[in-house]
């Protein structure tokens, strides 16, 4: 007797096990010859694998649309690192501009990445979704001590990258260069590169002086003057730099959050809604919040694609949802989301009560309580055994990607620096509407948690609105598309105006009902 024929389901299960053995997870990049031909074909046919270029694949969600770029972006840098290592070994390095973007954790994948090669080849490699690699000989690759690895890719070290960047690079990537300059803390290492590129060292000294880091620039000049080197300082920005970016000991995300706050606040102020300050007594303001709890939960959860109804939320609020007693309820993820949302809503309301009663600083209240809101949001999932208690401690410890967005949240190693900058900005900001708009946007931009970031961003917004006596503002699911498009414009194009105008309109609409 021959072997029994495997069903299609069994074949798929076997192919998925083979894939998991190669990647070690439910994501990643594989070369075609790492899988058996039959397994590879089946996984491609079922959309568990999608081709980046011929012979290379990334793990994909089979339910994703063909045009969905999320799996591509999620695996892009891993693919590039494996592809370049496989093809060129150590005979490559990213260009100064692309090294710059990786060092500063640029949140948008470049349309084209430029690779300098140690081999005599020139090639333009087309990738999926219109992205590409430009690869060409560099003459002489940087030495080993001039290279560092970022996301598995050979990049120029920060000071080498900035020294080799041409003058127009400082103009084209003004914010990125400032972010990287803000992380440098060794002027001697910069001065030592004089013989590599004297004009590049002069640009760094001039840029540092323009940024207000006069001592750093003076130290470069002092080191070279003692050796009779003539340094010509030039400010590559052609003007004084408006933003002071903070600590060189923090990651670029810290400086990026600070820069964006300073850059965007004037635009937010221009969109500030008029005549929307409530004059309600303390108790009445809290009573209005309580009255719209179910409505707010319905819209906020629906924005996140939970299938909730006001009836389900009311059932949960009455205590009629009992996962311990009713096995059917245990499976209701939507009900767990509703229970967690209502608990977190009550936590935010308690914070607002403290705010109004004591006139506390809203930024300090956010600092003290946002982690508790997150725990309240997901405690029902812990009670149901879906999450571990340890999952509710601290910020995320793995990567996360946003479906349908060109914006990639920062690496988890840098989230704490981003949140530290956000807290400082909230503490220092005097205008409540600015705190609400930029607090909402930048919380989502940093994406400190694996899930719940949108809900927590809206809670943050409403705490900040309350600090200025604005009404609790419900963002309705009917406006989801406009809302998401405005957030995308802020994160990808650095244009906060559509989002600020959208929030201002929502505040005005809420004012009528709230008062």
C-alpha positions as CSV (number, residue, x, y, z in Angstrom):
1,X,0.0,0.0,0.0
2,X,1.2,3.5,-0.9
3,X,1.3,6.4,1.5
4,X,-2.0,8.0,2.2
5,X,-2.7,11.2,0.3
6,X,-2.4,14.4,2.3
7,X,-5.3,16.8,2.2
8,X,-4.7,20.4,1.1
9,X,-5.1,21.4,4.7
10,X,-2.5,19.0,5.9
11,X,-0.1,20.1,3.1
12,X,-0.6,23.7,4.1
13,X,0.0,22.9,7.8
14,X,3.2,21.1,6.9
15,X,4.4,24.0,4.7
16,X,3.7,26.5,7.5
17,X,5.7,24.4,10.0
18,X,8.6,24.4,7.5
19,X,8.3,28.1,7.1
20,X,8.3,28.6,10.9
21,X,11.4,26.5,11.2
22,X,13.2,28.8,8.8
23,X,12.0,32.2,10.2
24,X,11.5,31.2,13.9
25,X,8.4,33.4,14.1
26,X,5.3,34.4,12.2
27,X,7.1,37.1,10.3
28,X,10.4,37.6,8.5
29,X,12.2,37.1,5.2
30,X,13.2,33.9,3.4
31,X,15.2,33.0,0.4
32,X,13.3,30.7,-1.9
33,X,15.8,27.9,-1.8
34,X,15.3,27.7,2.0
35,X,12.0,25.9,1.4
36,X,11.0,22.9,-0.6
37,X,9.7,23.9,-4.0
38,X,6.2,22.5,-3.3
39,X,6.0,24.2,0.1
40,X,7.1,27.5,-1.4
41,X,4.6,27.3,-4.2
42,X,1.7,26.5,-1.8
43,X,2.6,29.3,0.6
44,X,2.8,31.8,-2.3
45,X,-0.5,30.5,-3.7
46,X,-2.2,30.9,-0.3
47,X,-0.6,34.4,0.2
48,X,1.4,33.4,3.3
49,X,4.5,34.4,1.3
50,X,4.8,37.4,-1.1
51,X,7.8,38.0,-3.4
52,X,10.0,41.0,-2.9
53,X,12.2,40.2,-5.9
54,X,12.8,37.0,-7.7
55,X,13.8,34.3,-5.3
56,X,13.2,36.4,-2.1
57,X,10.0,36.4,-0.1
58,X,8.5,38.0,3.0
59,X,6.0,36.4,5.3
60,X,2.5,38.0,4.8
61,X,-1.0,38.0,6.2
62,X,-3.1,35.8,3.8
63,X,-6.1,38.1,4.5
64,X,-4.2,41.2,3.4
65,X,-5.2,42.8,0.1
66,X,-2.7,42.6,-2.8
67,X,-2.0,46.3,-2.5
68,X,-1.5,46.2,1.3
69,X,2.1,47.5,1.9
70,X,2.1,46.7,5.6
71,X,4.0,43.3,5.3
72,X,6.4,44.8,2.9
73,X,7.3,47.7,5.2
74,X,7.4,45.4,8.3
75,X,10.0,43.2,6.6
76,X,11.9,45.8,4.5
77,X,15.0,46.3,6.5
78,X,15.4,42.6,7.4
79,X,15.1,41.7,3.7
80,X,17.6,44.3,2.7
81,X,20.1,43.2,5.3
82,X,19.8,39.5,4.3
83,X,19.9,40.3,0.6
84,X,23.0,42.5,0.7
85,X,24.9,40.1,3.1
86,X,24.0,37.2,0.8
87,X,25.1,38.9,-2.4
88,X,28.0,41.2,-1.3
89,X,29.2,39.9,2.2
90,X,31.0,42.9,3.7
91,X,31.7,44.6,0.4
92,X,28.9,47.2,0.7
93,X,27.8,50.1,2.8
94,X,24.7,52.3,2.8
95,X,25.3,55.8,1.4
96,X,25.8,58.8,3.8
97,X,22.1,59.9,3.2
98,X,20.6,56.5,3.8
99,X,22.9,55.9,6.8
100,X,21.6,59.2,8.2
101,X,18.0,58.1,7.8
102,X,18.6,54.8,9.6
103,X,20.5,56.4,12.5
104,X,17.7,58.9,13.1
105,X,15.0,56.3,12.8
106,X,13.3,58.0,9.9
107,X,9.8,56.7,10.1
108,X,9.1,56.4,6.3
109,X,10.8,53.8,4.1
110,X,12.8,55.6,1.4
111,X,11.5,55.1,-2.1
112,X,15.0,54.2,-3.2
113,X,18.0,53.1,-1.0
114,X,21.5,53.8,-2.3
115,X,24.2,51.2,-1.7
116,X,27.9,51.8,-2.2
117,X,29.7,48.6,-3.3
118,X,33.3,47.4,-3.1
119,X,32.8,45.5,-6.3
120,X,32.8,46.9,-9.9
121,X,29.0,46.6,-10.4
122,X,26.3,49.0,-11.1
123,X,22.7,47.8,-10.8
124,X,19.2,49.2,-10.2
125,X,17.1,46.6,-8.4
126,X,13.4,47.0,-8.6
127,X,11.4,45.8,-5.5
128,X,7.8,45.4,-4.7
129,X,5.3,48.4,-4.6
130,X,7.6,50.7,-6.7
131,X,10.6,50.7,-4.3
132,X,14.1,50.1,-5.5
133,X,17.8,49.8,-4.7
134,X,20.5,51.8,-6.5
135,X,23.9,50.0,-6.3
136,X,27.1,51.2,-7.7
137,X,30.9,51.2,-7.0
138,X,32.2,53.6,-4.4
139,X,35.9,53.6,-5.2
140,X,37.0,52.7,-1.7
141,X,34.6,51.4,1.0
142,X,34.9,52.8,4.5
143,X,37.2,51.0,6.8
144,X,35.9,48.6,9.5
145,X,36.2,51.2,12.2
146,X,34.1,53.7,10.2
147,X,31.2,51.2,9.9
148,X,28.4,50.3,12.3
149,X,25.4,48.0,12.0
150,X,21.9,49.5,12.2
151,X,19.0,47.0,11.8
152,X,21.5,44.5,10.5
153,X,22.8,46.8,7.7
154,X,26.3,48.2,7.3
155,X,26.1,51.9,7.8
156,X,28.5,54.7,8.2
157,X,29.0,55.7,11.9
158,X,27.2,59.0,12.8
159,X,30.2,61.3,12.7
160,X,31.5,59.7,9.4
161,X,28.1,59.9,7.9
162,X,27.8,63.7,8.7
163,X,31.4,64.4,7.5
164,X,30.8,62.7,4.2
165,X,27.4,64.2,3.6
166,X,27.6,66.9,0.9
167,X,26.4,70.4,1.6
168,X,23.1,69.9,-0.2
169,X,22.5,66.9,2.1
170,X,22.2,69.2,5.1
171,X,19.6,71.3,3.2
172,X,17.6,68.3,1.9
173,X,17.7,66.5,5.2
174,X,17.8,69.5,7.6
175,X,15.8,67.9,10.4
176,X,17.5,64.5,10.1
177,X,21.0,66.0,10.3
178,X,20.0,68.1,13.3
179,X,18.6,65.0,15.0
180,X,21.9,63.1,14.4
181,X,24.1,66.1,15.4
182,X,22.1,66.3,18.6
183,X,23.3,62.8,19.6
184,X,27.1,63.5,19.1
185,X,29.0,63.9,22.3
186,X,32.7,63.5,21.3
187,X,34.1,66.6,19.5
188,X,37.5,64.9,19.4
189,X,36.1,62.1,17.2
190,X,34.9,64.7,14.8
191,X,38.1,66.7,14.7
192,X,40.1,63.5,14.0
193,X,38.3,63.2,10.7
194,X,39.9,66.4,9.3
195,X,42.1,64.5,6.9
196,X,39.1,62.5,5.7
197,X,37.1,65.5,4.8
198,X,38.2,68.9,6.1
199,X,35.2,70.8,4.7
200,X,32.9,68.1,6.2
201,X,34.4,68.8,9.7
202,X,33.9,72.5,9.1
203,X,30.2,71.9,8.3
204,X,29.7,70.0,11.5
205,X,31.4,72.7,13.6
206,X,29.3,75.4,11.9
207,X,26.1,73.4,12.3
208,X,26.8,72.8,16.0
209,X,27.4,76.5,16.6
210,X,24.1,77.3,14.8
211,X,22.4,74.8,17.0
212,X,23.7,76.5,20.2
213,X,26.3,73.9,21.0
214,X,29.1,76.4,21.0
215,X,31.4,74.5,23.4
216,X,31.3,71.5,21.0
217,X,32.2,73.6,18.0
218,X,35.0,75.4,20.0
219,X,36.4,72.1,21.1
220,X,36.8,71.0,17.4
221,X,38.5,74.3,16.5
222,X,40.8,74.1,19.5
223,X,42.0,70.6,18.7
224,X,42.8,71.4,15.1
225,X,44.4,74.8,15.8
226,X,46.9,73.1,18.0
227,X,48.0,71.1,15.1
228,X,48.2,74.0,12.7
229,X,45.2,72.8,10.7
230,X,43.1,75.6,9.2
231,X,39.5,74.8,9.7
232,X,36.9,76.7,7.6
233,X,33.6,76.8,9.5
234,X,30.5,76.9,7.4
235,X,26.9,76.8,8.6
236,X,25.2,74.4,6.2
237,X,21.8,75.7,7.1
238,X,22.6,79.3,6.1
239,X,20.7,80.5,9.1
240,X,20.4,80.1,12.9
241,X,18.7,76.9,13.9
242,X,15.4,77.5,15.6
243,X,15.1,74.3,17.7
244,X,17.1,73.3,20.7
245,X,17.0,69.5,20.6
246,X,18.1,68.5,24.1
247,X,20.2,65.6,25.4
248,X,23.0,64.1,23.3
249,X,22.8,61.0,25.6
250,X,19.2,60.2,24.4
251,X,18.2,58.5,21.2
252,X,17.2,60.5,18.1
253,X,13.5,59.8,18.9
254,X,13.8,62.1,22.0
255,X,15.1,64.9,19.8
256,X,12.5,64.2,17.1
257,X,9.6,64.5,19.5
258,X,11.0,67.8,20.9
259,X,11.6,69.2,17.4
260,X,8.1,68.3,16.1
261,X,6.5,69.9,19.1
262,X,8.3,73.1,18.6
263,X,7.8,73.1,14.9
264,X,4.1,72.3,14.9
265,X,2.7,74.2,17.9
266,X,2.3,77.5,16.0
267,X,0.3,75.7,13.3
268,X,-1.9,74.2,15.9
269,X,-2.6,77.5,17.6
270,X,-3.8,78.9,14.2
271,X,-6.5,76.2,14.2
272,X,-7.7,76.8,17.8
273,X,-11.5,76.7,18.1
274,X,-13.2,79.9,19.2
275,X,-15.8,80.1,22.0
276,X,-15.6,76.5,23.1
277,X,-14.6,77.0,26.7
278,X,-17.2,75.6,29.1
279,X,-18.2,77.5,32.2
280,X,-19.6,74.4,33.9
281,X,-19.2,73.9,37.7
282,X,-16.9,71.0,38.7
283,X,-19.7,68.5,39.4
284,X,-21.7,69.4,36.2
285,X,-18.6,68.9,34.0
286,X,-18.0,65.4,35.5
287,X,-21.7,64.6,35.1
288,X,-21.6,65.5,31.4
289,X,-18.6,63.2,30.9
290,X,-20.5,60.3,32.6
291,X,-23.5,61.0,30.4
292,X,-21.6,60.4,27.2
293,X,-19.6,57.4,28.4
294,X,-21.4,54.8,26.3
295,X,-21.5,57.0,23.2
296,X,-17.7,57.6,23.5
297,X,-17.0,53.9,24.0
298,X,-19.0,53.0,21.0
299,X,-17.3,55.4,18.7
300,X,-13.7,54.9,20.0
301,X,-14.0,51.1,19.8
302,X,-15.6,51.2,16.4
303,X,-12.8,53.3,15.1
304,X,-10.5,50.5,16.1
305,X,-12.7,48.0,14.1
306,X,-14.3,46.3,17.1
307,X,-17.8,45.2,16.4
308,X,-19.5,46.8,19.4
309,X,-23.0,48.2,19.8
310,X,-24.4,50.5,22.5
311,X,-26.4,47.5,23.7
312,X,-23.3,45.4,24.2
313,X,-21.6,48.2,26.0
314,X,-24.7,48.6,28.2
315,X,-24.7,44.9,29.0
316,X,-21.1,45.1,30.1
317,X,-21.7,48.2,32.2
318,X,-24.6,46.5,33.9
319,X,-22.4,43.6,34.8
320,X,-24.3,41.1,32.7
321,X,-21.1,40.0,30.9
322,X,-19.5,37.2,32.9
323,X,-16.6,35.3,31.3
324,X,-16.1,33.3,34.4
325,X,-19.6,31.9,34.4
326,X,-20.6,32.0,30.7
327,X,-18.2,30.3,28.2
328,X,-19.8,32.2,25.3
329,X,-18.9,35.5,26.9
330,X,-15.3,34.3,27.3
331,X,-14.9,34.2,23.6
332,X,-16.3,37.7,23.1
333,X,-13.2,39.8,22.4
334,X,-15.5,42.8,21.6
335,X,-17.1,42.5,25.0
336,X,-13.7,42.4,26.7
337,X,-12.6,45.5,24.8
338,X,-15.8,47.2,25.9
339,X,-15.2,46.2,29.6
340,X,-11.6,47.4,29.5
341,X,-12.6,50.7,27.7
342,X,-15.2,51.5,30.4
343,X,-12.8,50.8,33.2
344,X,-10.1,53.0,31.5
345,X,-12.7,55.7,30.8
346,X,-13.5,55.8,34.6
347,X,-9.8,56.0,35.3
348,X,-9.4,59.0,32.9
349,X,-12.5,60.6,34.5
350,X,-10.9,60.2,37.9
351,X,-7.8,61.9,36.6
352,X,-9.9,64.8,35.3
353,X,-11.6,65.0,38.7
354,X,-8.2,65.4,40.3
355,X,-7.3,68.0,37.7
356,X,-10.3,70.1,38.2
357,X,-10.3,69.8,42.0
358,X,-6.6,70.6,42.5
359,X,-5.6,72.6,39.4
360,X,-2.8,70.1,38.9
361,X,-0.6,70.1,35.9
362,X,-2.2,68.0,33.2
363,X,1.2,66.8,31.9
364,X,2.0,65.5,35.4
365,X,-1.3,63.8,35.6
366,X,-0.7,62.1,32.3
367,X,2.8,61.0,33.5
368,X,1.4,59.6,36.7
369,X,-1.7,57.8,35.3
370,X,-1.4,56.8,31.6
371,X,0.1,53.4,32.5
372,X,-2.8,52.7,34.8
373,X,-5.3,53.5,31.9
374,X,-3.4,51.0,29.8
375,X,-3.7,48.3,32.5
376,X,-7.4,49.0,32.9
377,X,-7.9,48.8,29.2
378,X,-6.5,45.3,28.9
379,X,-7.1,43.7,32.4
380,X,-10.2,41.8,31.0
381,X,-7.9,40.1,28.5
382,X,-5.6,39.1,31.4
383,X,-8.6,37.8,33.4
384,X,-9.7,35.7,30.3
385,X,-6.2,34.2,30.0
386,X,-5.5,35.9,26.6
387,X,-2.7,38.1,28.0
388,X,-0.2,37.6,30.8
389,X,-0.1,40.1,33.7
390,X,3.5,40.9,32.7
391,X,2.2,42.1,29.3
392,X,0.7,45.1,31.2
393,X,4.0,46.2,32.6
394,X,5.9,49.0,30.9
395,X,6.0,49.8,27.2
396,X,6.2,47.5,24.3
397,X,9.1,45.2,23.9
398,X,8.7,44.2,20.2
399,X,8.1,45.9,16.9
400,X,4.7,46.9,15.7
401,X,3.4,48.1,12.3
402,X,0.4,50.0,11.2
403,X,-1.8,48.5,8.5
404,X,-2.2,50.8,5.4
405,X,0.2,53.5,6.8
406,X,3.5,54.7,5.3
407,X,4.5,55.6,8.9
408,X,6.4,52.9,10.8
409,X,6.4,53.3,14.6
410,X,9.9,53.6,16.1
411,X,12.0,50.7,17.4
412,X,10.9,49.5,20.8
413,X,14.4,50.3,22.2
414,X,13.7,54.0,21.8
415,X,10.1,54.2,23.0
416,X,11.1,55.2,26.5
417,X,13.2,58.2,25.2
418,X,10.2,59.2,23.0
419,X,7.8,59.1,25.9
420,X,10.2,61.0,28.1
421,X,10.3,63.8,25.5
422,X,6.5,63.7,25.2
423,X,6.0,64.0,29.0
424,X,8.4,67.0,29.1
425,X,6.6,68.7,26.3
426,X,3.2,68.2,27.9
427,X,4.6,69.5,31.2
428,X,6.0,72.7,29.6
429,X,3.2,73.6,27.2
430,X,0.9,76.4,28.4
431,X,-1.9,76.0,25.8
432,X,-4.5,73.2,26.5
433,X,-5.5,72.9,22.8
434,X,-1.9,72.5,21.8
435,X,-1.4,69.9,24.5
436,X,-4.5,68.0,23.3
437,X,-3.6,68.0,19.5
438,X,0.1,67.3,19.8
439,X,-0.3,65.0,22.7
440,X,-2.8,62.9,20.8
441,X,-0.7,62.8,17.6
442,X,2.7,62.2,19.2
443,X,1.4,59.5,21.5
444,X,0.3,57.6,18.4
445,X,3.5,58.5,16.6
446,X,5.6,56.9,19.4
447,X,3.1,54.0,19.7
448,X,4.3,52.9,23.1
449,X,2.1,49.8,23.4
450,X,1.5,46.8,21.2
451,X,-2.3,47.6,21.2
452,X,-4.6,50.3,22.5
453,X,-2.6,53.3,21.3
454,X,-5.5,55.0,19.5
455,X,-7.8,54.7,22.4
456,X,-5.1,56.0,24.8
457,X,-4.3,58.8,22.5
458,X,-7.9,59.9,22.5
459,X,-8.0,59.6,26.3
460,X,-4.8,61.8,26.5
461,X,-6.5,64.3,24.2
462,X,-9.5,64.6,26.5
463,X,-7.5,65.0,29.6
464,X,-5.7,67.9,28.0
465,X,-8.9,69.4,26.7
466,X,-10.4,69.2,30.2
467,X,-7.3,71.1,31.5
468,X,-8.5,74.0,29.4
469,X,-12.2,73.6,30.2
470,X,-12.9,72.4,26.7
471,X,-15.7,69.7,26.4
472,X,-15.0,66.0,26.4
473,X,-14.7,65.4,22.7
474,X,-16.0,62.3,20.9
475,X,-14.3,61.4,17.6
476,X,-17.1,59.7,15.7
477,X,-16.6,56.5,13.7
478,X,-18.5,58.2,10.8
479,X,-15.4,60.5,10.4
480,X,-12.8,57.6,10.7
481,X,-11.4,58.1,7.2
482,X,-10.8,61.8,7.6
483,X,-9.4,61.2,11.0
484,X,-6.9,58.6,9.8
485,X,-5.9,60.6,6.8
486,X,-5.2,63.6,9.0
487,X,-3.0,61.5,11.3
488,X,-1.2,60.1,8.3
489,X,-0.5,63.5,6.9
490,X,1.0,64.6,10.3
491,X,3.2,61.5,10.7
492,X,4.3,61.1,7.0
493,X,4.3,64.6,5.6
494,X,4.8,66.5,8.9
495,X,1.7,68.5,8.1
496,X,-0.3,68.9,11.4
497,X,-2.8,71.4,10.0
498,X,-5.4,68.9,8.7
499,X,-5.4,67.1,12.1
500,X,-5.5,70.3,14.1
501,X,-8.5,71.6,12.0
502,X,-10.2,68.2,12.3
503,X,-9.9,68.2,16.2
504,X,-11.0,71.8,16.4
505,X,-14.2,70.9,14.4
506,X,-14.8,67.9,16.7
507,X,-14.4,70.1,19.8
508,X,-16.8,72.7,18.4
509,X,-19.4,69.9,17.6
510,X,-19.0,68.5,21.1
511,X,-19.4,71.9,22.7
512,X,-23.0,72.2,21.6
513,X,-24.0,68.9,23.0
514,X,-21.8,69.1,26.2
515,X,-23.1,72.4,27.4
